[in-house]
Structure formats: structure tokens, C-alpha cells
Amino acid sequence: MAVLEILVYPDPRLKQISEPVETVDQALLDFIADLEETMRAGPGGVGIAAPQVGCFKRIVIVDVSCKPKIPHHGRLVLINPVIATSNGSVVGREGCLSVPDYTGNVARAERITLNAWDETGAERVYSMEGFEARAVQHEMDHLEGLLFLDRLVSRRDIFRRKVYQKPRASVSKPS
């Protein structure tokens, strides 16, 4: 497995629309393993899409299980995902591995029903809500060449991400 290079805004490749996956084979499974390792190597990432590493196939990985007390399906590999239904609307703050310096307020559906293949190629249907639904919609936008920046509630709803620095070690002078 390998950690792949993440494309960073304003890289024009992030605007490219992804193609459907035709077959699940060992090469695809190897790529998915690298994609997941890349997501987990990042700071606090709960999702990643294949286009973020320059592979323009309709693949996303989402795992929000690190967030306590929210409904979720655990680790999800979604191949050729399609939202069948969506309900409600809620505004929430989003960040992105491809836009590392900013976050922004984005309106998303509160609940979705999703059809996708899993990593065995089996067709699955998922109903999700809240943060998991938001994360999936965010990653699926990458498949269409969209970033959260394209969906900001308003131009005022973008914020510079806080960078936390390690405190300096105190140096004591000899007496």
C-alpha cells in the first residue's frame, strides 16, 4: 500500500468529471487500499474520492465511525454511487483534503438513500442521515468535478482553517 499525492486547489484536474467503474478486479482493489491509506494518513479525514489523487473513476471511501454518537455504516467503499432520494436541508461546516487551508458553510440534504457497488462489486442500498450523509455528498461532488467551494452558502461563508502550532519547549538557562 502507498500514500498517494493529493491534488490541491486550484489544480484544474479537480474540475474533471469521473467515469464509471466497469469491473472490480485486483488492480481496482489495490487502488482502493492505497486510497484508504491516503485518507487515513491525512489530518482528520473521514472521506476521500478517487479524483483527489488523480484517478478519475467513480470511487469514494467514507468512514465517520471516529465521530462518537452519530449514526453510521462504518467504513464504506462506494463504487459508482448514485443518490436515489434526498430529504431536508441543513447547513454545516466542511473542510477538504484538497482545500487544506479553508473550511466553509455548505447546505446539504439531511437524509439520503444511495445506490452503489461495494468493493466486491455487489449492488448495495444505503439510507443515511446527518454527518454521514454530508460526508458522502461531499465526496460524491468530487466525482462531478465540484468542491465545497462551489457550494458555499454565501461568499462570506468561507473561513481560514486554524493551524495549531506545538508550544515551544521552554529553555532554561544554567545558573
N, C-alpha and C positions, 0 to 999 in steps of 0.2 A: 504494500500500500504506500501511497505517497500523498503529501500535502501539495495541492495544485495551486498555481498562481491565480489570485482573484482579480478579475478586471475591475478597475475603479473608475467611477465617473470622473471626467466626461468621455471615457473611451467610447467611440462610436459603435463598437460591436455590441454594447449593451442595448442598443436600439433594434437589434436584429430579431426577427421572429423565428421561433424554433420549429423544427419539423417533427412530425410524429415518429415514434419508435416503431419499427416494423416487426422486429423479433427480439426476444430476450435470449441472449446467448452468453457464453462465458466472458467475452470481451465487454459486454454491457455490465455484467455483474462486477467485473474488475473495476470498471469506471465508477460504478456506484459506490464501491468500497473506498476508492480514492476520494470521491465527492464527499462522502460522510466523514472521512478523516479530516478533510479540509474544513468542513463545517465545525467539527469538534475542536480543531486547533485554533479557531478564531475566538475572539473575546465575547463570550456570552451568546453566541449564535444559536438560534433554535430552528433555523431553516436555511436551505441553500437550494439554488436552482442551477441546472447544468449550464445555462448560458453565462452564469457568473464566472465560470472557469473556461469560457471559450468553446464549449461543446453545445451546439445549437440543436439539441434534442429535447423533447418534452418530458423532462425528468425533474422532480423536486423531492427533497427529503425534508421532513418536518418532524421535530421531536420536542414537544413542550413539556415533557414529563418532569423537567427540572423545576417547573413552577408549581409550588405547593397549592393544593386545594382548588385546582381547576379541572374541569372535565377534559379528558383527552384519550386518544387511542394509543398512546405510546409512540414508539418510533414508526414513522410512516415513510415508505418509499412509494411515490405516486408517479406512475408512468402514463403518459397521455391523459392527464386529468382534465375533466370537464365538469363544471358546476351545472347541476341539473336544476336546482332550485336555490333561491336565496330569499331571506326574510329579514326585516328590520334593518336598521341602520344605526351605527354607533361610531362616534369619533374617538380615536385613540392615537397615542404617540407611537411612531415607528422609527426604527433605525435599520441600517442595511450594511452588510459586509462590503458592498460595492460603493457605498457612500459613507465612508468611515467617520467623517468629521461633522455630520449633521444628523438631526432627528427632525421629525415633523408630524403634525396632526393630519390624519387621513380618515375619511369616512369609509367604512366597510360594512358589508352585510353582517348582521349579528349572528345569523344561523345560515348554514348552507348544507346542501346534500350534494355529494360529489361522487362521480363515477371515475374509476381509474383502474389500471392494471397494478398489481403488486409486483414484487421482484421475481415471482415465479411465472409471471405472465397471466395469472388468474384475474378475471374481472371482479372488482370489488365495488361496493357502495358504502359510503361513509356519511353519517349525519354528524355534524359538528357545530359547535357554538363558541362564542366568546373568543378568548385569546387564540385557541387552536384554529378556529375559522379565520381569524385575522391573519395568522401566520401563513396559512395555506393560500389565502387570496393574495397576500404579498408575494409569495414565491411564484405563484401562477402568473402574476403580472410580468415577471421576468421572461416567461415563455412568449409573451406578446411584445417584448421589447420595451416594457414600461418599468419605471422606477417609482418609488413612493413620491419622489419629487414631482412626478407628473400628476399626482392625485392629491396634492396638498389642499386642505380645506380653503385656505387663502394664502396669499403671498406673505402674510405676517406669521404664518404657522410653520416656519422653519426655524430651527434653533441649533446653535453651535453645540456640539457634544462636549460635555465636560471631560476634561482629561485630568485624571487623578495622578499626581506625582507621588513617588515614595518620599517620605520625610528624609531629610538629610541626617546622616549619622552625626551625633554630636562628637566633637573632637575636644578632648580635654588637654589642656597644656600642662606639661610637667611642672611641679612646684619646686 
